[in-house]
């Protein structure tokens, strides 16, 4: 049986192959769709699932499906996701048998389409049934201001917006069409989530900008905004490093998921300290 590291590398190679075949923009659209459909999962697991079974809608372990009255089909290929790994304390004199978190491991799950569930159950298996979103800039700005960073309106004609990490403030130009203002707001909020404590000397400025734009693109796509991706070269550069590609996409997608939750009113997040 393959070790966790070997299994993960194989899954990461699948992600790199998808990037090679479909291109960055299509891949990120798939990521956005997966995070909406699989909203109960972290971005890391949503990307992992996407890399193995893009059509997944509802996942459970073998025993859980049995408990629900469904049998996993013979020969079905397991989908692996990250799950906590616990163990016993070592060298302790305390009378404490409580498990200790040891890290994460890959565990097998199966999609409902890999079971003998009836067609009606399969058709209804989706975590993504949502009411239409209210994409009002003022409402989204208020939500981001209460959970991520203070939002300030400017009248600058030199830029769409910028993020001030010292004061944790997002500045957005008022003289922009509504969809552009929302995308700019998401871009600068992504900086607040991803880069507030990052020193520019530690990371290339262009990479920082591209990460924020990638997160904003995924969040915008999840919200139903029509936006384009101008950051293809950044992700393409990771084709030869599948594990790094997975880490980058997971990190920016986690920020995108948080932005989507805030903008859509689904968040229960606390404002950054």
C-alpha positions in Angstrom: 0.0 0.0 0.0 1.5 3.4 -1.0 2.7 5.7 1.8 0.9 9.0 2.5 3.7 10.9 0.9 3.7 8.8 -2.2 0.0 8.9 -2.6 -0.1 12.7 -2.2 2.6 13.1 -4.8 0.6 11.1 -7.2 -2.5 13.2 -6.6 -0.5 16.4 -7.0 0.7 15.2 -10.3 -2.9 14.8 -11.4 -3.4 18.5 -10.6 -0.3 19.5 -12.6 -1.6 17.4 -15.5 -5.0 19.2 -15.4 -3.1 22.5 -15.5 -1.1 21.4 -18.5 -4.2 20.2 -20.3 -6.8 22.8 -19.5 -4.8 25.9 -18.6 -4.8 28.1 -15.4 -8.1 29.9 -16.0 -10.1 26.7 -16.6 -8.4 25.0 -13.7 -9.3 27.8 -11.3 -12.9 27.9 -12.5 -13.0 24.2 -11.6 -11.5 25.0 -8.2 -14.1 27.7 -7.6 -16.9 25.3 -8.6 -15.5 22.5 -6.4 -15.3 24.8 -3.3 -19.0 25.8 -3.7 -20.1 22.2 -4.3 -17.9 20.8 -1.5 -18.3 23.7 0.9 -18.2 21.5 3.9 -14.5 20.8 3.1 -11.4 23.0 3.5 -9.8 24.4 0.4 -7.0 21.9 0.8 -9.4 19.0 0.6 -11.6 20.5 -2.1 -8.5 20.9 -4.3 -7.4 17.4 -3.4 -10.9 16.0 -4.3 -10.9 18.0 -7.6 -7.6 16.4 -8.5 -9.0 12.9 -8.2 -12.7 13.1 -8.9 -13.8 16.4 -10.5 -17.5 15.4 -10.6 -17.7 14.7 -6.8 -20.8 16.1 -5.0 -21.2 14.1 -1.8 -18.5 12.1 -0.1 -18.4 9.6 2.8 -16.3 6.7 4.0 -17.2 3.1 3.3 -18.8 2.5 6.7 -20.8 5.8 6.6 -22.3 4.9 3.2 -23.3 1.5 4.7 -24.9 3.2 7.7 -27.0 5.3 5.2 -28.1 2.1 3.5 -25.9 2.4 0.4 -23.2 0.0 -0.8 -20.0 1.2 -2.4 -19.8 -0.4 -5.9 -17.3 -3.2 -6.4 -14.1 -1.9 -7.9 -14.8 1.8 -7.1 -11.6 3.7 -6.8 -11.2 5.5 -3.5 -10.8 9.3 -3.3 -8.3 10.4 -0.6 -8.7 13.4 1.6 -6.8 14.8 4.6 -8.1 13.9 8.1 -6.6 14.5 11.5 -4.3 11.8 12.9 -4.2 11.2 16.7 -2.0 9.1 19.0 -1.1 8.6 22.6 1.0 10.9 24.7 4.6 9.8 25.2 6.7 9.9 28.4 4.0 11.5 30.5 3.4 10.8 34.2 -0.1 12.3 34.0 -3.0 9.9 34.2 -4.4 11.3 30.9 -5.5 8.9 28.1 -6.9 11.7 25.9 -5.6 11.4 22.3 -2.9 13.8 21.0 -3.0 15.4 17.6 -0.2 14.1 15.5 -0.8 15.6 12.1 -2.8 14.7 9.1 -3.2 11.5 7.1 -4.9 10.6 3.8 -8.1 8.6 4.3 -10.3 7.0 1.6 -13.8 8.2 0.8 -16.3 7.6 -2.0 -18.7 9.8 -4.0 -22.4 9.0 -3.9 -22.1 8.1 -7.6 -19.8 5.3 -6.6 -22.6 3.7 -4.6 -25.8 2.0 -5.4 -27.8 5.0 -4.3 -31.0 5.6 -6.4 -30.9 8.2 -9.2 -33.0 10.6 -7.2 -30.6 10.6 -4.3 -27.7 11.2 -6.6 -29.5 14.0 -8.4 -30.1 15.8 -5.1 -26.5 15.2 -3.8 -25.0 18.7 -3.8 -23.9 21.1 -1.1 -24.1 24.0 -3.6 -27.9 24.8 -3.7 -27.8 28.5 -2.8 -30.2 31.4 -3.1 -29.2 34.1 -5.7 -26.5 36.3 -4.2 -26.9 40.0 -3.6 -23.8 41.5 -5.2 -24.2 45.0 -3.7 -20.8 46.7 -3.2 -21.8 48.6 -0.1 -23.1 45.4 1.6 -19.9 43.5 0.7 -17.7 46.3 1.8 -19.4 46.5 5.1 -19.0 42.8 5.6 -15.3 42.9 4.8 -14.8 45.9 7.0 -16.3 44.0 10.0 -14.3 40.8 9.4 -11.1 41.6 7.5 -10.0 45.2 7.3 -11.3 48.7 7.3 -12.6 49.8 3.9 -11.9 53.4 2.7 -13.4 55.0 -0.5 -11.0 57.1 -2.5 -11.3 59.2 -5.6 -7.9 58.4 -7.0 -7.5 58.2 -10.8 -4.1 56.5 -10.6 -5.1 53.1 -9.3 -8.2 51.0 -8.6 -7.2 50.4 -5.0 -4.5 49.4 -2.6 -4.1 47.7 0.8 -2.3 49.4 3.7 -0.9 46.6 6.0 0.3 49.0 8.7 -3.2 50.4 9.4 -5.0 47.3 8.0 -7.1 49.4 5.6 -8.4 48.7 2.1 -8.7 51.7 -0.2 -11.0 51.3 -3.3 -11.6 54.0 -5.9 -15.2 55.2 -6.0 -15.1 56.0 -9.8 -15.3 52.4 -11.0 -18.2 50.3 -12.4 -19.8 48.1 -9.6 -18.4 44.8 -10.7 -14.9 46.2 -11.0 -15.2 47.8 -7.5 -16.2 44.5 -6.1 -13.4 42.6 -7.7 -10.9 45.3 -6.6 -12.3 45.1 -3.0 -11.8 41.3 -3.1 -8.2 41.7 -4.5 -7.2 44.1 -1.7 -9.0 41.9 0.9 -7.0 39.0 -0.3 -3.8 41.0 0.4 -5.1 41.5 4.0 -5.7 37.7 4.4 -2.6 36.5 2.7 0.1 39.2 3.0 -0.4 41.4 6.0 2.6 40.0 7.8 4.7 39.3 4.7 7.7 41.5 4.1 8.3 42.5 0.5 11.9 41.6 0.8 10.9 38.0 1.7 8.7 37.6 -1.3 8.7 39.0 -4.8 6.2 41.9 -5.1 4.9 40.6 -8.4 4.2 37.1 -6.8 2.3 38.8 -4.0 0.1 40.8 -6.5 -0.5 37.6 -8.5 -1.5 35.6 -5.5 -4.0 38.3 -4.5 -5.4 38.5 -8.0 -5.7 34.7 -8.2 -7.6 34.6 -4.9 -9.9 37.5 -6.1 -10.5 35.7 -9.4 -11.6 32.5 -7.6 -13.8 34.4 -5.2 -15.3 36.4 -8.0 -16.0 33.3 -10.0 -17.7 31.7 -6.9 -19.9 34.8 -6.6 -20.9 34.7 -10.2 -18.9 37.8 -11.3 -17.6 37.7 -14.9 -13.9 38.4 -14.5 -10.8 37.4 -16.4 -7.5 36.0 -15.2 -4.3 37.8 -16.2 -2.0 35.7 -14.1 -1.6 32.5 -16.2 2.2 32.5 -16.1 2.4 32.4 -12.4 0.6 29.0 -12.0 2.1 27.6 -15.2 5.6 28.1 -13.6 4.7 25.4 -11.1 3.9 22.7 -13.6 7.2 20.9 -12.9 6.6 21.2 -9.1 3.2 19.5 -8.5 3.4 19.6 -4.7 4.2 23.3 -4.7 1.4 23.8 -7.2 -1.0 22.1 -4.8 0.2 24.3 -1.9 -0.1 27.5 -3.8 -3.6 26.8 -5.2 -4.8 25.6 -1.8 -3.5 28.7 0.0 -5.0 31.2 -2.4 -8.2 29.2 -2.6 -8.6 29.1 1.2 -8.4 33.0 1.1 -10.9 33.0 -1.8 -13.3 30.7 0.2 -13.2 33.1 3.1 -13.8 36.1 0.9 -16.8 34.2 -0.7 -18.2 33.4 2.7 -18.0 37.0 3.8 -19.3 38.5 0.6 -22.2 36.0 0.4 -23.1 36.4 4.0 -22.1 32.9 5.1 -19.2 33.8 7.2 -18.8 33.6 10.9 -15.3 35.1 10.9 -13.6 37.5 13.3 -12.0 40.7 12.1 -8.2 40.4 11.8 -6.4 41.7 15.0 
